[in-house]
Amino acid sequence: MPKQEDRCSFCGRGRSQVALLISGMNGFICNECAEQADMIVKETFQKKRQAADSLGFSKETLPRP
C-alpha cells in the first residue's frame, strides 16, 4: 500500500501542489497558508496597536486652561 502524500492541514493541498510544506508536531502548513496567516497576524496587531495609541480625542479639540 503506497504512503499517502502529506497535506496542508489548513487547505488540504498535497506536498506536490505547493512550493513548501512545513511540518509541525501535529500537522503541516503550506507556504501559501503560512503567508496568509502572517498577514492576519500583522493586521490584527496593527489594529490593536492603533487602538492603544488612540487617546479617544484629538489635540485640536482638547480644552485649554
N, CA, C and O atoms as a MOPAC input file, in Angstrom:
PM7 MOZYME 1SCF
protein

 N      0.84900 1    -1.18200 1     0.00000 1
 C      0.00000 1     0.00000 1     0.00000 1
 C      0.89400 1     1.24500 1     0.00000 1
 O      1.73600 1     1.39200 1     0.88600 1
 N      0.72400 1     2.14800 1    -0.98600 1
 C      1.56700 1     3.35000 1    -1.04900 1
 C      1.23500 1     4.32600 1     0.07400 1
 O      0.08800 1     4.45000 1     0.50400 1
 N      2.28300 1     5.01600 1     0.53400 1
 C      2.10700 1     6.00600 1     1.60000 1
 C      1.33100 1     7.19900 1     1.05000 1
 O      1.59000 1     7.64900 1    -0.06600 1
 N      0.38100 1     7.71000 1     1.83100 1
 C     -0.37600 1     8.88600 1     1.40900 1
 C      0.51900 1    10.11300 1     1.43200 1
 O      1.40400 1    10.24400 1     2.27700 1
 N      0.26900 1    11.01000 1     0.48400 1
 C      1.04100 1    12.24600 1     0.39200 1
 C      0.69200 1    13.16200 1     1.57400 1
 O     -0.47500 1    13.29800 1     1.94100 1
 N      1.72500 1    13.78700 1     2.16400 1
 C      1.49100 1    14.76000 1     3.22700 1
 C      0.70900 1    15.93000 1     2.65500 1
 O      0.92700 1    16.32700 1     1.51000 1
 N     -0.21400 1    16.49100 1     3.46100 1
 C     -1.08500 1    17.57500 1     3.01100 1
 C     -1.10800 1    18.70500 1     4.03000 1
 O     -0.91000 1    18.49300 1     5.22600 1
 N     -1.35600 1    19.91200 1     3.52700 1
 C     -1.51200 1    21.07400 1     4.39600 1
 C     -2.75100 1    20.85100 1     5.26200 1
 O     -3.81500 1    20.50400 1     4.75000 1
 N     -2.61400 1    21.04500 1     6.54600 1
 C     -3.72900 1    20.84500 1     7.46700 1
 C     -4.79000 1    21.93500 1     7.33400 1
 O     -5.89500 1    21.78000 1     7.85500 1
 N     -4.47700 1    23.03000 1     6.64900 1
 C     -5.40900 1    24.14300 1     6.51100 1
 C     -6.18000 1    24.09100 1     5.19700 1
 O     -7.40800 1    24.18400 1     5.19900 1
 N     -5.47700 1    23.94200 1     4.07500 1
 C     -6.14600 1    23.98600 1     2.77000 1
 C     -6.27500 1    22.61300 1     2.11700 1
 O     -7.05100 1    22.45300 1     1.17500 1
 N     -5.53800 1    21.63500 1     2.59600 1
 C     -5.64400 1    20.28300 1     2.06800 1
 C     -4.79600 1    19.98100 1     0.84500 1
 O     -4.82500 1    18.86200 1     0.33400 1
 N     -4.03700 1    20.96900 1     0.36600 1
 C     -3.18700 1    20.71300 1    -0.80400 1
 C     -2.03800 1    19.77600 1    -0.42200 1
 O     -1.50700 1    19.83000 1     0.68800 1
 N     -1.67500 1    18.92100 1    -1.37100 1
 C     -0.60000 1    17.97200 1    -1.14700 1
 C      0.77200 1    18.59600 1    -1.34700 1
 O      0.90400 1    19.67300 1    -1.92900 1
 N      1.78500 1    17.90400 1    -0.85700 1
 C      3.17100 1    18.37000 1    -0.96900 1
 C      3.54100 1    18.69200 1    -2.41800 1
 O      4.28600 1    19.64000 1    -2.66900 1
 N      3.03200 1    17.92000 1    -3.36200 1
 C      3.36700 1    18.13200 1    -4.77500 1
 C      2.65500 1    19.34800 1    -5.37600 1
 O      2.97400 1    19.75300 1    -6.49400 1
 N      1.70500 1    19.92900 1    -4.65700 1
 C      0.93100 1    21.06100 1    -5.16500 1
 C      1.40600 1    22.41000 1    -4.62400 1
 O      0.91000 1    23.45300 1    -5.05000 1
 N      2.35100 1    22.39900 1    -3.69900 1
 C      2.80300 1    23.64600 1    -3.07100 1
 C      4.31700 1    23.76800 1    -3.18300 1
 O      5.01800 1    22.78400 1    -3.42400 1
 N      4.81200 1    24.99300 1    -3.00500 1
 C      6.25700 1    25.21800 1    -3.07400 1
 C      6.95900 1    24.71300 1    -1.82200 1
 O      8.09500 1    24.24300 1    -1.88600 1
 N      6.27300 1    24.81200 1    -0.67500 1
 C      6.88200 1    24.42000 1     0.59800 1
 C      5.80600 1    23.89600 1     1.52500 1
 O      4.73700 1    24.49800 1     1.63400 1
 N      6.06500 1    22.79900 1     2.18800 1
 C      5.15200 1    22.24100 1     3.18300 1
 C      5.93700 1    22.08300 1     4.47800 1
 O      6.85100 1    21.26400 1     4.57300 1
 N      5.56400 1    22.87900 1     5.46800 1
 C      6.27000 1    22.88600 1     6.75100 1
 C      5.58100 1    21.90200 1     7.68000 1
 O      4.36300 1    21.94400 1     7.85200 1
 N      6.36900 1    21.01700 1     8.27700 1
 C      5.78300 1    20.02800 1     9.17800 1
 C      5.91500 1    20.48900 1    10.62200 1
 O      6.92400 1    21.06400 1    11.03000 1
 N      4.86500 1    20.21600 1    11.37500 1
 C      4.85700 1    20.52400 1    12.79900 1
 C      4.62700 1    19.24800 1    13.58100 1
 O      4.64000 1    18.15200 1    13.02100 1
 N      4.41900 1    19.39600 1    14.86300 1
 C      4.23300 1    18.21500 1    15.70800 1
 C      2.94100 1    17.47300 1    15.36100 1
 O      2.89800 1    16.24400 1    15.41600 1
 N      1.88600 1    18.21700 1    15.00300 1
 C      0.58700 1    17.58600 1    14.77000 1
 C     -0.00800 1    17.86200 1    13.39900 1
 O     -1.18400 1    17.58000 1    13.17200 1
 N      0.78000 1    18.40800 1    12.48300 1
 C      0.23100 1    18.70000 1    11.16700 1
 C      1.22100 1    19.41800 1    10.27800 1
 O      2.41400 1    19.49700 1    10.56800 1
 N      0.68800 1    19.94100 1     9.18300 1
 C      1.50200 1    20.61400 1     8.17700 1
 C      0.84400 1    21.93200 1     7.79900 1
 O     -0.36900 1    22.08700 1     7.93800 1
 N      1.65200 1    22.89000 1     7.31800 1
 C      1.13300 1    24.13400 1     6.76000 1
 C      1.95300 1    24.46100 1     5.51900 1
 O      3.18100 1    24.38400 1     5.52800 1
 N      1.24600 1    24.83100 1     4.44400 1
 C      1.93900 1    25.16300 1     3.20000 1
 C      2.36500 1    26.62500 1     3.22800 1
 O      1.90900 1    27.40100 1     4.06800 1
 N      3.24100 1    26.98800 1     2.30400 1
 C      3.75400 1    28.35600 1     2.25800 1
 C      2.64100 1    29.37700 1     2.03000 1
 O      2.69700 1    30.47600 1     2.58200 1
 N      1.64000 1    29.03600 1     1.23500 1
 C      0.56100 1    29.98000 1     0.95700 1
 C     -0.30200 1    30.22100 1     2.19600 1
 O     -0.67800 1    31.36100 1     2.46800 1
 N     -0.61700 1    29.18100 1     2.93900 1
 C     -1.40200 1    29.34400 1     4.16600 1
 C     -0.58000 1    30.06400 1     5.23300 1
 O     -1.12200 1    30.85500 1     6.00500 1
 N      0.71800 1    29.79500 1     5.28000 1
 C      1.58900 1    30.48300 1     6.23400 1
 C      1.64800 1    31.97600 1     5.92600 1
 O      1.62700 1    32.79500 1     6.84500 1
 N      1.72100 1    32.34200 1     4.64400 1
 C      1.73300 1    33.75600 1     4.25400 1
 C      0.41900 1    34.43100 1     4.62800 1
 O      0.41500 1    35.56200 1     5.11400 1
 N     -0.69000 1    33.74100 1     4.40200 1
 C     -1.99400 1    34.30400 1     4.74500 1
 C     -2.11700 1    34.47400 1     6.26200 1
 O     -2.63300 1    35.48900 1     6.73000 1
 N     -1.65100 1    33.49700 1     7.02300 1
 C     -1.68400 1    33.59800 1     8.48400 1
 C     -0.81500 1    34.75600 1     8.96100 1
 O     -1.19100 1    35.46900 1     9.89100 1
 N      0.33400 1    34.94700 1     8.34000 1
 C      1.22200 1    36.05600 1     8.69600 1
 C      0.53100 1    37.39600 1     8.46600 1
 O      0.64200 1    38.30100 1     9.29300 1
 N     -0.18000 1    37.52900 1     7.34700 1
 C     -0.90400 1    38.77200 1     7.06200 1
 C     -1.99200 1    39.02300 1     8.10500 1
 O     -2.17600 1    40.15900 1     8.54400 1
 N     -2.70600 1    37.98700 1     8.49900 1
 C     -3.76600 1    38.11800 1     9.50100 1
 C     -3.18300 1    38.57000 1    10.83000 1
 O     -3.74000 1    39.45300 1    11.48300 1
 N     -2.07100 1    37.97500 1    11.23800 1
 C     -1.42200 1    38.34700 1    12.49700 1
 C     -0.97100 1    39.80600 1    12.45200 1
 O     -1.21300 1    40.55600 1    13.39800 1
 N     -0.32000 1    40.21400 1    11.36600 1
 C      0.16000 1    41.59400 1    11.24800 1
 C     -0.99200 1    42.58700 1    11.28900 1
 O     -0.90400 1    43.60200 1    11.97900 1
 N     -2.07400 1    42.30800 1    10.55900 1
 C     -3.23300 1    43.20700 1    10.54500 1
 C     -3.86800 1    43.30900 1    11.92500 1
 O     -4.24700 1    44.39600 1    12.35900 1
 N     -3.98400 1    42.17700 1    12.61400 1
 C     -4.59700 1    42.16700 1    13.93900 1
 C     -3.78200 1    42.98800 1    14.92300 1
 O     -4.34200 1    43.79900 1    15.66000 1
 N     -2.47100 1    42.79300 1    14.94700 1
 C     -1.63500 1    43.54200 1    15.87900 1
 C     -1.55600 1    45.01400 1    15.50700 1
 O     -1.44100 1    45.86300 1    16.39100 1
 N     -1.61700 1    45.33700 1    14.21500 1
 C     -1.60700 1    46.73400 1    13.79500 1
 C     -2.87100 1    47.43400 1    14.29500 1
 O     -2.80100 1    48.56000 1    14.78700 1
 N     -4.02200 1    46.77900 1    14.17200 1
 C     -5.27600 1    47.36200 1    14.65500 1
 C     -5.23500 1    47.55300 1    16.16800 1
 O     -5.67800 1    48.58500 1    16.67300 1
 N     -4.71000 1    46.57200 1    16.89200 1
 C     -4.61800 1    46.68800 1    18.35100 1
 C     -3.66900 1    47.81100 1    18.74100 1
 O     -3.93700 1    48.55200 1    19.68700 1
 N     -2.57200 1    47.93900 1    18.02400 1
 C     -1.59100 1    48.98500 1    18.31000 1
 C     -2.19800 1    50.36000 1    18.04700 1
 O     -1.98700 1    51.29200 1    18.82300 1
 N     -2.94900 1    50.48800 1    16.95900 1
 C     -3.59200 1    51.76000 1    16.63800 1
 C     -4.63000 1    52.12300 1    17.69500 1
 O     -4.74600 1    53.28700 1    18.07600 1
 N     -5.37900 1    51.14000 1    18.16600 1
 C     -6.38300 1    51.39400 1    19.19300 1
 C     -5.71800 1    51.82100 1    20.49500 1
 O     -6.23200 1    52.69600 1    21.19100 1
 N     -4.59300 1    51.22200 1    20.83100 1
 C     -3.88200 1    51.56700 1    22.06200 1
 C     -3.25600 1    52.95300 1    21.95800 1
 O     -3.17000 1    53.66900 1    22.95500 1
 N     -2.81700 1    53.33800 1    20.75800 1
 C     -2.20800 1    54.64900 1    20.55500 1
 C     -3.24400 1    55.76500 1    20.54700 1
 O     -2.91100 1    56.92200 1    20.80400 1
 N     -4.48900 1    55.42900 1    20.25700 1
 C     -5.54200 1    56.43500 1    20.17400 1
 C     -5.97300 1    56.84700 1    21.57600 1
 O     -6.24800 1    56.00100 1    22.42700 1
 N     -6.03000 1    58.15000 1    21.80400 1
 C     -6.44800 1    58.65700 1    23.10900 1
 C     -7.95500 1    58.86900 1    23.17700 1
 O     -8.49100 1    59.14500 1    24.25100 1
 N     -8.63400 1    58.74600 1    22.06400 1
 C    -10.07000 1    58.93100 1    22.04800 1
 C    -10.48500 1    60.37200 1    21.79300 1
 O    -11.67900 1    60.66800 1    21.73900 1
 N     -9.52500 1    61.26900 1    21.63700 1
 C     -9.81000 1    62.66400 1    21.30800 1
 C     -8.61800 1    63.22500 1    20.56300 1
 O     -7.52900 1    62.65100 1    20.58800 1
 N     -8.82600 1    64.33700 1    19.90900 1
 C     -7.71800 1    64.94800 1    19.17900 1
 C     -7.16400 1    66.12100 1    19.96700 1
 O     -7.85500 1    66.69400 1    20.80900 1
 N     -5.93800 1    66.46900 1    19.69800 1
 C     -5.31600 1    67.60500 1    20.38800 1
 C     -6.03400 1    68.90600 1    20.05200 1
 O     -6.06200 1    69.83300 1    20.86200 1
 N     -6.60900 1    68.97300 1    18.86300 1
 C     -7.29200 1    70.19100 1    18.43100 1
 C     -8.55500 1    70.46200 1    19.24400 1
 O     -8.90700 1    71.62000 1    19.46300 1
 N     -9.23900 1    69.41300 1    19.69300 1
 C    -10.49000 1    69.60000 1    20.43500 1
 C    -10.29200 1    69.55200 1    21.94500 1
 O    -11.26000 1    69.67500 1    22.69600 1
 N     -9.09000 1    69.38000 1    22.38700 1
 C     -8.79900 1    69.31500 1    23.82200 1
 C     -8.95400 1    70.70600 1    24.43700 1
 O     -8.33000 1    71.65400 1    23.96100 1
 N     -9.77600 1    70.84900 1    25.48900 1
 C     -9.92500 1    72.15900 1    26.13000 1
 C     -8.59100 1    72.64300 1    26.68800 1
 O     -7.78500 1    71.85700 1    27.18500 1
 N     -8.37900 1    73.94500 1    26.59400 1
 C     -7.13700 1    74.53500 1    27.10100 1
 C     -7.43800 1    75.32300 1    28.36700 1
 O     -8.50800 1    75.91600 1    28.50300 1
 N     -6.49400 1    75.32300 1    29.28100 1
 C     -6.72100 1    76.06000 1    30.53500 1
 C     -6.70800 1    77.56700 1    30.33000 1
 O     -6.88400 1    78.32200 1    31.28600 1

